[in-house]
Amino acid sequence: MNPSLEIELVQMLDEAGRKPFKWGFNDCNTLALQWLDKLQNRGWLDRVKGKYSDLRGAIKTASELPNWCDGLVEEGWTEITQQEATVGDLAVVSDKHYDMVHIVMGSFMVSIHETEGMVKIPLDAVQARYFRII
């Protein structure tokens, strides 16, 4: 990754980490969309920011958008292995209702948790699909 982009990513994460968790404004997926927009300037964050205020609303909003994995591929991202994942890549963790997207920072992913705020999750702690913009 370009060193200036890496600095921007660290600054973005630092800023998000100083704010409280808030559905639709400062949650795992809005953080990932902010990074996606910084890299590709597609306006994805504007499509969801403030459109939901709880998990139920997040699930409903997500259902109206492309599936994260398919959407990333459509936007030019390539699926990679966990071993290939590095700073700035995205990790998509899926459950039966909702995809949670986190930003890879070396051997862990960074996310914003509802009760714990900014968290670091080891890559091998959860099953995820990984994507990189080419």
C-alpha positions as CSV (number, residue, x, y, z in Angstrom):
1,M,0.0,0.0,0.0
2,N,1.1,3.5,-0.7
3,P,2.6,5.0,2.5
4,S,0.5,8.1,2.3
5,L,-2.7,6.0,2.1
6,E,-1.5,4.0,5.0
7,I,-1.1,7.2,7.0
8,E,-4.6,8.3,6.0
9,L,-6.0,5.0,7.1
10,V,-4.3,5.2,10.5
11,Q,-5.6,8.8,10.9
12,M,-9.1,7.7,9.9
13,L,-9.1,4.8,12.4
14,D,-7.8,7.1,15.1
15,E,-10.6,9.6,14.5
16,A,-13.2,6.8,14.4
17,G,-11.8,5.3,17.6
18,R,-12.3,8.6,19.5
19,K,-16.0,8.7,18.7
20,P,-18.6,6.5,20.4
21,F,-20.2,3.6,18.5
22,K,-23.4,4.8,16.8
23,W,-25.4,2.7,14.4
24,G,-25.5,4.3,10.9
25,F,-22.7,6.7,11.7
26,N,-19.8,5.0,13.5
27,D,-20.1,1.2,13.3
28,C,-18.1,-1.5,11.6
29,N,-19.8,-1.2,8.2
30,T,-19.8,2.6,8.0
31,L,-16.1,2.5,8.9
32,A,-15.4,0.1,6.0
33,L,-17.5,2.2,3.6
34,Q,-15.5,5.3,4.7
35,W,-12.3,3.5,3.7
36,L,-13.9,2.2,0.5
37,D,-14.9,5.7,-0.5
38,K,-11.4,7.1,0.4
39,L,-9.9,4.5,-2.0
40,Q,-12.5,4.7,-4.8
41,N,-14.6,7.9,-4.2
42,R,-17.9,6.1,-5.0
43,G,-20.2,7.7,-2.3
44,W,-21.2,4.5,-0.7
45,L,-21.1,6.0,2.8
46,D,-23.6,8.7,1.9
47,R,-26.0,6.0,0.8
48,V,-26.2,4.6,4.3
49,K,-25.0,7.2,6.8
50,G,-27.8,8.0,9.2
51,K,-30.3,5.6,7.5
52,Y,-30.5,3.2,10.5
53,S,-30.2,3.5,14.3
54,D,-30.1,-0.1,15.5
55,L,-29.2,-3.6,14.3
56,R,-32.6,-4.3,12.8
57,G,-32.3,-1.1,10.8
58,A,-28.7,-2.0,9.7
59,I,-30.0,-5.4,8.5
60,K,-32.8,-3.8,6.6
61,T,-30.5,-1.2,5.0
62,A,-28.0,-3.9,4.1
63,S,-30.7,-5.9,2.4
64,E,-31.4,-3.0,0.1
65,L,-27.7,-2.9,-1.1
66,P,-25.6,-5.4,-3.0
67,N,-24.2,-8.2,-0.9
68,W,-20.8,-7.1,0.5
69,C,-18.7,-9.8,-1.2
70,D,-20.4,-9.4,-4.6
71,G,-20.4,-5.6,-4.3
72,L,-16.7,-5.5,-3.6
73,V,-15.9,-7.7,-6.7
74,E,-18.2,-5.4,-8.8
75,E,-16.2,-2.4,-7.5
76,G,-12.9,-4.0,-8.7
77,W,-11.8,-5.7,-5.5
78,T,-10.3,-9.2,-5.7
79,E,-10.8,-12.0,-3.2
80,I,-7.6,-13.0,-1.5
81,T,-6.6,-15.5,1.2
82,Q,-6.2,-14.7,4.9
83,Q,-2.5,-15.3,4.4
84,E,-2.3,-12.6,1.7
85,A,-4.3,-10.1,3.7
86,T,-2.4,-7.0,4.7
87,V,-3.0,-3.4,5.8
88,G,-6.0,-1.8,4.1
89,D,-7.6,-5.0,2.8
90,L,-11.2,-5.7,3.9
91,A,-12.4,-8.7,5.9
92,V,-16.1,-9.7,5.5
93,V,-17.5,-11.7,8.4
94,S,-21.0,-13.1,7.7
95,D,-23.7,-14.4,9.9
96,K,-27.1,-15.6,8.7
97,H,-28.6,-12.1,8.8
98,Y,-25.8,-9.6,8.3
99,D,-22.3,-9.0,6.9
100,M,-19.9,-7.2,9.2
101,V,-16.9,-5.7,7.4
102,H,-13.6,-4.9,9.1
103,I,-10.3,-3.3,7.9
104,V,-7.2,-5.4,8.0
105,M,-4.2,-3.9,9.8
106,G,-1.4,-6.6,9.6
107,S,-2.3,-9.7,11.6
108,F,-5.6,-8.4,12.9
109,M,-8.7,-6.6,11.7
110,V,-10.0,-3.4,13.2
111,S,-13.6,-2.7,13.8
112,I,-16.0,-0.6,16.0
113,H,-17.9,-2.7,18.5
114,E,-21.2,-1.6,20.0
115,T,-20.1,-1.9,23.6
116,E,-16.3,-2.0,23.4
117,G,-15.6,0.8,20.8
118,M,-12.6,0.3,18.6
119,V,-11.4,-3.3,18.7
120,K,-8.6,-5.4,17.2
121,I,-9.5,-8.9,16.2
122,P,-6.8,-11.5,15.3
123,L,-7.4,-12.6,11.7
124,D,-7.5,-16.2,12.7
125,A,-10.1,-15.6,15.4
126,V,-13.1,-15.5,13.1
127,Q,-14.0,-17.0,9.7
128,A,-13.9,-14.2,7.1
129,R,-13.5,-13.6,3.4
130,Y,-10.8,-11.1,2.5
131,F,-10.7,-8.6,-0.4
132,R,-8.1,-6.2,-1.8
133,I,-8.5,-3.4,-4.3
134,I,-6.2,-4.0,-7.3
